[in-house]
Amino acid sequence: MMAVAALFLALASGRPSLTSKAQGEQGKWTPPPGNYPAPHYPKINRITTVEELLPYARHIIERKGAEHLNPGYQIKGGEKVLFIAQSDWDPLVIEAFTRALREKNCSVDVVIRQGSTRPLDVRTMFEADSMERWVKGTPAGSGGASWLTSAAKGYDIAIGASGVTNAARFMWPTRELVASAVTLFPDEILDAIDRKVWEAIRQAEEIRIVDPEGTNLTRTWLQEYWQVIEGNHPTVKTIGENFGGYAAAQKIGATYGPGQSEKPMIRVHITGVPQGVVLAQSNGRGVAAGTAAHHGPNPWVRVTVSKNQITQLEGGGRYGEIWKQYLSKFADLKYPLYPAPGAGWWIEAAIATHPKVFRPHNVMESKTGRGGWIEERRRSGVIHLGFGETLWENQVWGEQQKLPSGHSHIHLYFPTVTVRLKNGQEVIVVDKGHLTALDDPEVRRVAAKYGNPDELLKEDWIPAIPGINTEGDYWRDYAQDPWSWVQKEHRKAYGELLDFKPYP
């Protein structure tokens, strides 16, 4: 642990009636005034050799746990490993991990699957692509998951896969993502941060989320939600009952079951609203707006929510237009565990808790780096809102019926999250994009075991948005074409490093 710590410190009801407005009619959104934190970009070291990556790869493969958003592989030595890579991953990363595994006397088979072959431009939006395939009646088949299930048989672990019992995600397609403070950040600190946030959520009666890009959402935490999570709700049953009991369910990433409500459900991804759960009395309401999703930037999009469903969608460019078509086509879709028809349920408000996560510097320049955009959802204080569905039973049913499942997102960079507790007290969990748990004395005491809490708990990356935390006009300079603005901003912040292009 000391070597790792030293290396880390060296880094420093009823179907809604969907309406919309044309892009030119939606008007200009003006962010309200506020003292938002100034932009900040981390120092990215230029990595040129596999030896520079090996300490990080060794740490990851030995790290305990296989959490969805902070995976470790618990390699003890001698395991039979299937490493499933993508053709657009950095070859140096693949070499570093295979070498680290073989150093542990593992038997490693490497499979290189086809990665992205599309030109890197604003149209490469996998969330829009997925919905568009369903709208056109040409959805991607489930052969990928079936192939992985078959391929993973006979191995102790399949790294780079998901949805398979012995599989674990891989989150480091570029060398800069591997060799970062994120990789070596002590799990004990993350656990302390997550527990502090969960203290408020577990006692919540109501949560309100506002953001200067236009979000203003409110939702009541009902006691029945906790019954669902614990597995004792009379009608809404969890994955445990349908997948061989809770012990079996946990092996494939399920987070429902006895005792689960008393601990954060997903590390660095604290559920601000009941993850995936919608009941007949759910009352999520308001508006959500933003300029990015898991796929990257998109023109400003705003959705109106009533009784936990999208009732209006405005803007969003190609993303918004396809999303609107998708909601319309599947307005009659009735998921087994949801109370009414519809494909636009508000089912996620994930509060991120990792202060060292950063948006990769080359996300707008490289197909390899572009896949890393999604990782910004882990940076402390960032929220990603999800609309659609995300329960295993609904997904299995959808696959059986050849109907869609899954959800679409809106990212919030400077949200303020206020939780009203059952005793009437209000707690600010996120303040203008800053996770307040990072200032908590208990969290700082844990961090002090590893170094200077001021440095360890400081956000390494804060994005710049004109009209919010940097000069410029939000609508004119940014909201209509955030792709171009982010690309220019990254070139300004990382110009010298972007001249170094080891992969496409």
PyMOL commands that set and color helices and strands:
alter all, ss='L'
color gray80, all
select helices_A, chain A and resi 2-11+23-25+50-62+91-103+126-136+143-151+175-178+181-184+187-202+223-230+239-242+245-251+260-262+317-329+367-378+392-401+436-439+441-448+453-456+474-479+482-498
alter helices_A, ss='H'
color red, helices_A
select strands_A, chain A and resi 19-21+66-67+70-71+80-86+107-113+157-159+167-168+204-210+216-220+269-271+285-293+296-306+309-315+345-352+383-388+407-412+416-421+426-431+434-435
alter strands_A, ss='S'
color yellow, strands_A
deselect
rebuild
show_as cartoon
